[in-house]
Amino acid sequence: MGLSRLLRALTARITLGRSFLWLERPSGSSDAWGKIADDFYADWNGMFRTLFLKPNATRIAAFQHTIEHRQTIIDRAIVGARHGADRGADSIVGEQSGPFVYYVRDSPAQGQDQPPVFVRRRQGEAVPQAPCANTGSSADIDGEQVVLDLPLVQASSEEKFVHLHAMQVSPDHSRLAYIVDLSGDEQYSLFVRSIDAADDPKPVFVDHATSVAWLNDSKAIMYTSVGCERPASSLLADTVYYRQDVRSPRNVLFQEKDPSFFVEMSRSRTGAHIFISSSSKTSSETWIVSSVGANGVQAGDTKEPRTGIPQAKLALKREPGVLYVVQDKNDNEFVLLTNRGGAHNFAVFTCSHSTLQSANEWVPFVAHRPNTIILDMDVFRTHLVLYCRDIPSMKPSVEVLPWNESAVTRSSASDAPFQIGKNTPSGKNHSPGRRRDGGLPTPGWRIPLAAVVPREYPISAVQASANMNFDASSITFSIGSPVGPDILCEHEFESTRPPRVLQKLEPRLLSPDVAASLGDVTSRLVYTQDGQHPPVPITLIESRKNRSASDILLHVYGAYGVSLDTRFRAEYLAFLEQGISLGFAHVRGGGELGPEWHRQGRASLKQNSIRDLFRVRNYLESRLGYRRFFGKATSAGGLALAAAINESPASFEKVILRVPFVDVTRASLDPAVPLSAHERDEWGHAKSGLHALSTIMDYCPSHNIFKLHKAASASVAGDHGSASDSASLTQIPQMLVTAAHNDKRVPDWMVASYIMRLTAELRDTPFRVQTRWILFTTDEMDVTHFGGDSDGGAREAAIELAFLLEQR
């Protein structure tokens, strides 16, 4: 490590917490410091509103008329998207479970943003197409029974807010456990209510929880929550609690001690087991609890339960870098989806209950394939369903494999993999082989998705439905595309025909004017001339309006192994109508090309995400002729975009950063910052040594703003012009930055601190950039990191569009 880097690393520990310390809002305490914390918070709130909210609200109000006009356009697009789908006999699709069919009704209440009503009816009864009455009770309505009335839950909450996180019906179908956020702060509450009309439907609060599962007696319950080892405000559960009844005392069944792991739980389709998964970013461990529980009650038994706490059995001890998921295959076997043994794109194994902890005795069923990532699996009695993505095309697929076929145990020797580490234009996506005797799955095992969508409807995602019935003979799933709302389909396991469309688009969704603005949707690979870097995938939605303007809004994420979502959003239509094309840069750090793509863009390799973004931007300019670049990133994606701005401010004319994570250095050093310990594998462990700290600081946007000054100085020197010229000012991108007051993932004070550092640095640049070049808004003050209701989302999009079009 050089001397300058060593000094920077040593100085960081002293200076990081000093600047703008007043911005940091304390979390509060119940001890003697509580009063002081409350007083400080009151002062902080006043300063925050005075220095940030009021000035920026005034600036936003200056183009309020433009915002309102844009929001009218976006609202019209959203309404069209909601009501443009076919509402025929198959438009209401239910999930079969036991003697009932469960489905969702739109709320009959007025307003776009009303949450749905969950209802059920007995199998064999026709599903009425008229909306159910919103009575707020569980009484029968023409054979329909209300399971959960979310509008009623919302109306009864103090904040008039509701977000449904999870729900599960008891095995005897008499009670419902559901988890909701009632305040917008990601603090979830578990309630249980009776569904039977004869019982009191008033819900009973159980505890704060993040996931829930019933035991077979339909009385005992298990749920995950935050235990005493972590702060109550923590977002990640570490404890599994057990209650013999919802009103009984809680008992600790399982607790995770490692702060980088979190706990979640699910009940198997067979109903035989409850799986407790403890996971970090790079490894996982599963514990199995019998749904019979300690009392020995089977589903349907009426005998009195015995006391006791169920016991959890370890499936396979955690190993560094090994991820796995366990599901029931039948009464005697498990199915495992894992990357163990170098299967980076995951493979499927089966094993008996007795060999679960002996990985060398697992039986391979679907081998690792270098050109296909297995994203998830669903296990049914007769078939295994795999949800996959091909490399490098990023095309999703669904594979249905019967259990009675020969096991698929090894890859074809002729299958030439697409090498992520090599820049080879000849790299191709090899189709699966034709053999079942140890080869890859045959094409016949893949559902022909393209056969059910129009040619101009490129498929970008497949989302599985709940598919709760273990004995099902078919599955339902939705197909997503950049150009229209999801299409819901059903596929029969034994059918050779394409899937049946249950909900589809109608031509009226896209008006002639909007359709005229929507150009081609293409996917490309951006290669480098030197061949030293892998090609970067990009997705383009071109606008046919004002094509000569060549404006493009480039989205980026590249973190956590999560793929950048390119599915249809109605707001996009408004951008396309204004002549702004949309680009999506699938940079390293994301999951588009599998776990290896993620590995090459995290921790010490995070700079690759930033380099990839520049490559995509330069390709769009030099090869496709785009001239005006706007950038947009959300959350962790803000790190790559903000870092790129520091290095080359002239690369973007305007930038939108939504709840951006831009101070990874502080988050890595301070365990009080949410998710600090859990995300060490993603960003690096700053406290592990000076080299790790220096590496993080090298790419951290908040602590590299000084690079902006250097870039600006170099630009002025090259322009040979006055530093105050308006032409020079355009070298610094205008920025719209948002934060959420209730955000526990990226605290608002962290975003505000970045803005303060940025404006302070810009005032000292040769451009003498004024604060007006940066808009900081907390228009979503009462919502969480993930935003609020759809009406709020429409306003956010309207502000973004107005911002991009101002002085265009």
KAWO-V200946 format. One record per helix or strand of 2 or more residues. SS is the DSSP state (hx for helix, st for strand). FROM is the first residue (numbers start at 0). TO is the last residue. If there is no record, write none. Layout:
# KAWO-V200946
{{SS & FROM & TO} {SS & FROM & TO}}
This chain:
# KAWO-V200946
{{hx & 2 & 14} {hx & 20 & 22} {hx & 33 & 60} {hx & 63 & 82} {st & 94 & 96} {st & 99 & 104} {st & 116 & 121} {st & 139 & 140} {st & 143 & 148} {hx & 149 & 155} {st & 162 & 168} {st & 174 & 180} {st & 187 & 193} {st & 203 & 207} {st & 210 & 213} {st & 220 & 224} {st & 238 & 242} {st & 250 & 254} {st & 261 & 266} {st & 272 & 278} {st & 283 & 289} {st & 311 & 315} {st & 323 & 327} {st & 332 & 337} {st & 346 & 351} {hx & 352 & 354} {hx & 358 & 360} {st & 362 & 365} {st & 371 & 378} {st & 382 & 389} {st & 395 & 401} {hx & 442 & 444} {hx & 448 & 451} {st & 460 & 463} {st & 473 & 480} {st & 483 & 491} {st & 499 & 502} {hx & 506 & 508} {hx & 511 & 516} {st & 517 & 525} {st & 535 & 542} {hx & 546 & 548} {st & 550 & 555} {hx & 569 & 576} {st & 579 & 585} {hx & 594 & 598} {hx & 602 & 604} {hx & 606 & 621} {st & 627 & 633} {hx & 636 & 646} {hx & 648 & 650} {st & 653 & 657} {hx & 663 & 668} {hx & 679 & 682} {hx & 685 & 687} {hx & 689 & 698} {hx & 700 & 702} {hx & 705 & 718} {hx & 725 & 728} {st & 733 & 737} {hx & 747 & 762} {hx & 770 & 772} {st & 773 & 776} {hx & 789 & 804}}
